[in-house]
Amino acid sequence: APPVLPSAILDLHALNAAFLTALTLHYAHHPSTSPVDIRTITPIITKAWGVRKTTLDDVRLLLGVTLGPKARRGSLRALFTLTTLRPGVIALELHAQRRAGTLAAAFDEKAVGAQFRARLGAAWRQWSAMEGQEDVRVFVRGLPRAEIIPLRQEKAAAYLDKGQRRLEDVLGKRLKRVKLSEEEDVKIGLPSVQAMLKQVKFSDAGVEMGSPSVRSAMKQVKASDGDVEMGSPSVHATPAAASPMQVSTPGSRGLGLLERIRAKEAAAALAPVGPSAAEKARLAALQRASEVLDIIDMLAAGRGGMRVSFPLHALVRDVQNSIRSPMGREEVESVLKVLEKEVAPGYVGMVEFGGVKGVVVQRGLKPNPTDVKGRVAMG
């Protein structure tokens, strides 16, 4: 009898079978020359395997056991390779086909699976024959892994150059926007000297250019590196000269954003408040009130008598079975409450006896259909 293998070894057999099945399905819908992105095939392996999430290390283990460390041209060892397509993307490439023809399989699934089982079984027998080797997890960690062929240097440099150019482009645009914003703030932040001088009105009875007051006011204007600083209070005290200082700065990005946020909050505060959730439920129940009322009237007529009572759960079920558009239990109960309080008071009443809820219908108090439509329309 063959030796009983540990569950971890059997899991590896199942993992390899799921891996080969996923590859076969992939190559059935894609050319065999196209690389297989590991990120797209591992979810399929995980679903077929059903033990845990499949990782890149699992694929490397399967290929390392199946193909071995050395590759010979024309053998199964030269069948698959793991290659770096671009930074962060590892792909599986197929280098040999089993036979020619459009309907031929991309590789011999049975041969690859048999080689994996044979190599894994031989490694396990050799390892278990050694004294003191009992932990199968140590054996699994020691199994060979397939190497990942790194990205060629010229390709890696091209990807890095492209990323660097993209980064510089983004940062350059951002710095340009910041610079333009700062220049705009400087231009409109304070009035220019010419704008201030235009506010000074000269008249025969007013201020003369040679007067001390004008000279002292002009001395307070300090221009430094394109910025204007207002000095003495005498300039601010003049109404004509003070008006430019009160001009807002809508071009400032920070202040403009703050003003827009405040304006939006004020508009939201003044906007009319919509109906609450309870009010929406009430309006929806009013729209179904007339239809439910007709169903209740037919159910009461079928029982006979002027005063008819129904258990609440039975009436809800009957209404759900009779109504055209589906309604939930809560919706039917909401309509019954609206009928009792607003649309047909006295005709429909909800009562409770010892914890059992019921609905009582007084057929002699049935409202006029015109009244019902008016009450529903009034909301």
HELIX and SHEET records of a PDB file:
HELIX    1   1 SER A    7  HIS A   29  1                                  23    
HELIX    2   2 ILE A   38  TRP A   49  1                                  12    
HELIX    3   3 LEU A   56  LEU A   67  1                                  12    
HELIX    4   4 LEU A   76  ALA A   78  5                                   3    
HELIX    5   5 GLU A  109  ALA A  129  1                                  21    
HELIX    6   6 VAL A  136  ARG A  141  1                                   6    
HELIX    7   7 GLN A  153  GLY A  189  1                                  37    
HELIX    8   8 VAL A  193  LYS A  198  1                                   6    
HELIX    9   9 PRO A  212  LYS A  219  1                                   8    
HELIX   10  10 PRO A  233  ALA A  237  1                                   5    
HELIX   11  11 PRO A  239  ALA A  242  1                                   4    
HELIX   12  12 SER A  243  GLN A  246  5                                   4    
HELIX   13  13 ARG A  253  LEU A  270  1                                  18    
HELIX   14  14 ALA A  277  ARG A  303  1                                  27    
HELIX   15  15 LEU A  312  SER A  322  1                                  11    
HELIX   16  16 ARG A  329  VAL A  338  1                                  10    
HELIX   17  17 LEU A  339  VAL A  343  3                                   5    
HELIX   18  18 ARG A  363  LEU A  365  5                                   3    
HELIX   19  19 PRO A  369  MET A  378  1                                  10    
SHEET    1   A 4 VAL A  36  ASP A  37  0                                        
SHEET    2   A 4 VAL A  89  LEU A  94 -1                                        
SHEET    3   A 4 PHE A  80  ARG A  86 -1                                        
SHEET    4   A 4 ILE A 148  ILE A 149  1                                        
SHEET    1   B 2 VAL A 221  SER A 224  0                                        
SHEET    2   B 2 ASP A 227  MET A 230 -1                                        
SHEET    1   C 3 ARG A 307  PRO A 311  0                                        
SHEET    2   C 3 VAL A 356  GLN A 362 -1                                        
SHEET    3   C 3 VAL A 348  PHE A 353 -1                                        
END                                                                             
